[in-house]
């Protein structure tokens, strides 16, 4: 259960980083 939460957290971080990268010129 904790591992799933960790994976979701990492996926969210990667998603946010991807959005920032897309927003950057």
PyMOL Python script that loads the backbone (N, CA, C, O; Angstrom):
from pymol import cmd

cmd.read_pdbstr("""\
ATOM      1  N   UNK A   1       0.840  -1.202   0.000  1.00  0.00           N
ATOM      2  CA  UNK A   1       0.000   0.000   0.000  1.00  0.00           C
ATOM      3  C   UNK A   1       0.876   1.255   0.000  1.00  0.00           C
ATOM      4  O   UNK A   1       0.614   2.202  -0.741  1.00  0.00           O
ATOM      5  N   UNK A   2       1.894   1.254   0.817  1.00  0.00           N
ATOM      6  CA  UNK A   2       2.761   2.424   0.853  1.00  0.00           C
ATOM      7  C   UNK A   2       3.513   2.569  -0.472  1.00  0.00           C
ATOM      8  O   UNK A   2       3.746   3.678  -0.953  1.00  0.00           O
ATOM      9  N   UNK A   3       3.884   1.427  -1.049  1.00  0.00           N
ATOM     10  CA  UNK A   3       4.630   1.471  -2.309  1.00  0.00           C
ATOM     11  C   UNK A   3       3.766   2.104  -3.401  1.00  0.00           C
ATOM     12  O   UNK A   3       4.259   2.890  -4.210  1.00  0.00           O
ATOM     13  N   UNK A   4       2.479   1.759  -3.420  1.00  0.00           N
ATOM     14  CA  UNK A   4       1.589   2.325  -4.437  1.00  0.00           C
ATOM     15  C   UNK A   4       1.515   3.843  -4.264  1.00  0.00           C
ATOM     16  O   UNK A   4       1.535   4.587  -5.244  1.00  0.00           O
ATOM     17  N   UNK A   5       1.429   4.295  -3.011  1.00  0.00           N
ATOM     18  CA  UNK A   5       1.372   5.733  -2.758  1.00  0.00           C
ATOM     19  C   UNK A   5       2.651   6.394  -3.260  1.00  0.00           C
ATOM     20  O   UNK A   5       2.613   7.480  -3.837  1.00  0.00           O
ATOM     21  N   UNK A   6       3.796   5.720  -3.031  1.00  0.00           N
ATOM     22  CA  UNK A   6       5.084   6.273  -3.473  1.00  0.00           C
ATOM     23  C   UNK A   6       5.116   6.383  -4.996  1.00  0.00           C
ATOM     24  O   UNK A   6       5.561   7.388  -5.551  1.00  0.00           O
ATOM     25  N   UNK A   7       4.636   5.327  -5.661  1.00  0.00           N
ATOM     26  CA  UNK A   7       4.630   5.339  -7.130  1.00  0.00           C
ATOM     27  C   UNK A   7       3.737   6.463  -7.639  1.00  0.00           C
ATOM     28  O   UNK A   7       4.086   7.159  -8.592  1.00  0.00           O
ATOM     29  N   UNK A   8       2.589   6.636  -7.003  1.00  0.00           N
ATOM     30  CA  UNK A   8       1.680   7.704  -7.436  1.00  0.00           C
ATOM     31  C   UNK A   8       2.332   9.064  -7.227  1.00  0.00           C
ATOM     32  O   UNK A   8       2.181   9.969  -8.048  1.00  0.00           O
ATOM     33  N   UNK A   9       3.067   9.199  -6.111  1.00  0.00           N
ATOM     34  CA  UNK A   9       3.731  10.470  -5.826  1.00  0.00           C
ATOM     35  C   UNK A   9       4.768  10.772  -6.899  1.00  0.00           C
ATOM     36  O   UNK A   9       4.868  11.900  -7.383  1.00  0.00           O
ATOM     37  N   UNK A  10       5.536   9.755  -7.263  1.00  0.00           N
ATOM     38  CA  UNK A  10       6.566   9.950  -8.296  1.00  0.00           C
ATOM     39  C   UNK A  10       5.904  10.298  -9.626  1.00  0.00           C
ATOM     40  O   UNK A  10       6.378  11.172 -10.352  1.00  0.00           O
ATOM     41  N   UNK A  11       4.809   9.612  -9.941  1.00  0.00           N
ATOM     42  CA  UNK A  11       4.118   9.875 -11.201  1.00  0.00           C
ATOM     43  C   UNK A  11       3.613  11.315 -11.229  1.00  0.00           C
ATOM     44  O   UNK A  11       3.663  11.972 -12.269  1.00  0.00           O
ATOM     45  N   UNK A  12       3.129  11.805 -10.094  1.00  0.00           N
ATOM     46  CA  UNK A  12       2.647  13.184 -10.028  1.00  0.00           C
ATOM     47  C   UNK A  12       3.801  14.162 -10.229  1.00  0.00           C
ATOM     48  O   UNK A  12       3.656  15.171 -10.919  1.00  0.00           O
ATOM     49  N   UNK A  13       4.959  13.854  -9.617  1.00  0.00           N
ATOM     50  CA  UNK A  13       6.122  14.739  -9.771  1.00  0.00           C
ATOM     51  C   UNK A  13       6.566  14.775 -11.229  1.00  0.00           C
ATOM     52  O   UNK A  13       6.871  15.839 -11.768  1.00  0.00           O
ATOM     53  N   UNK A  14       6.600  13.609 -11.858  1.00  0.00           N
ATOM     54  CA  UNK A  14       7.011  13.544 -13.264  1.00  0.00           C
ATOM     55  C   UNK A  14       6.016  14.316 -14.126  1.00  0.00           C
ATOM     56  O   UNK A  14       6.411  15.017 -15.058  1.00  0.00           O
ATOM     57  N   UNK A  15       4.730  14.191 -13.817  1.00  0.00           N
ATOM     58  CA  UNK A  15       3.697  14.885 -14.581  1.00  0.00           C
ATOM     59  C   UNK A  15       3.881  16.399 -14.453  1.00  0.00           C
ATOM     60  O   UNK A  15       3.782  17.127 -15.440  1.00  0.00           O
ATOM     61  N   UNK A  16       4.146  16.865 -13.237  1.00  0.00           N
ATOM     62  CA  UNK A  16       4.334  18.301 -13.012  1.00  0.00           C
ATOM     63  C   UNK A  16       5.578  18.778 -13.754  1.00  0.00           C
ATOM     64  O   UNK A  16       5.564  19.840 -14.377  1.00  0.00           O
ATOM     65  N   UNK A  17       6.656  17.993 -13.688  1.00  0.00           N
ATOM     66  CA  UNK A  17       7.887  18.384 -14.376  1.00  0.00           C
ATOM     67  C   UNK A  17       7.635  18.447 -15.884  1.00  0.00           C
ATOM     68  O   UNK A  17       8.163  19.321 -16.572  1.00  0.00           O
ATOM     69  N   UNK A  18       6.828  17.520 -16.387  1.00  0.00           N
ATOM     70  CA  UNK A  18       6.525  17.500 -17.816  1.00  0.00           C
ATOM     71  C   UNK A  18       5.753  18.762 -18.204  1.00  0.00           C
ATOM     72  O   UNK A  18       6.004  19.339 -19.262  1.00  0.00           O
ATOM     73  N   UNK A  19       4.824  19.191 -17.362  1.00  0.00           N
ATOM     74  CA  UNK A  19       4.046  20.397 -17.658  1.00  0.00           C
ATOM     75  C   UNK A  19       4.961  21.616 -17.666  1.00  0.00           C
ATOM     76  O   UNK A  19       4.845  22.482 -18.532  1.00  0.00           O
ATOM     77  N   UNK A  20       5.875  21.678 -16.689  1.00  0.00           N
ATOM     78  CA  UNK A  20       6.801  22.818 -16.628  1.00  0.00           C
ATOM     79  C   UNK A  20       7.667  22.833 -17.878  1.00  0.00           C
ATOM     80  O   UNK A  20       7.913  23.888 -18.461  1.00  0.00           O
ATOM     81  N   UNK A  21       8.124  21.659 -18.283  1.00  0.00           N
ATOM     82  CA  UNK A  21       8.977  21.574 -19.477  1.00  0.00           C
ATOM     83  C   UNK A  21       8.185  22.017 -20.708  1.00  0.00           C
ATOM     84  O   UNK A  21       8.734  22.676 -21.591  1.00  0.00           O
ATOM     85  N   UNK A  22       6.911  21.665 -20.772  1.00  0.00           N
ATOM     86  CA  UNK A  22       6.090  22.036 -21.922  1.00  0.00           C
ATOM     87  C   UNK A  22       5.832  23.545 -21.914  1.00  0.00           C
ATOM     88  O   UNK A  22       5.740  24.172 -22.969  1.00  0.00           O
ATOM     89  N   UNK A  23       5.715  24.116 -20.723  1.00  0.00           N
ATOM     90  CA  UNK A  23       5.436  25.553 -20.629  1.00  0.00           C
ATOM     91  C   UNK A  23       6.689  26.357 -20.967  1.00  0.00           C
ATOM     92  O   UNK A  23       6.594  27.479 -21.464  1.00  0.00           O
ATOM     93  N   UNK A  24       7.852  25.788 -20.700  1.00  0.00           N
ATOM     94  CA  UNK A  24       9.097  26.516 -20.979  1.00  0.00           C
ATOM     95  C   UNK A  24       9.306  26.613 -22.494  1.00  0.00           C
ATOM     96  O   UNK A  24       8.940  25.700 -23.235  1.00  0.00           O
ATOM     97  N   UNK A  25       9.875  27.686 -22.934  1.00  0.00           N
ATOM     98  CA  UNK A  25      10.102  27.882 -24.374  1.00  0.00           C
ATOM     99  C   UNK A  25      11.202  26.958 -24.907  1.00  0.00           C
ATOM    100  O   UNK A  25      11.516  26.995 -26.096  1.00  0.00           O
TER     101      UNK A  25
END
""", "prot")
cmd.dss("prot")
cmd.show_as("cartoon", "prot")
cmd.util.cbc("prot")
cmd.orient("prot")
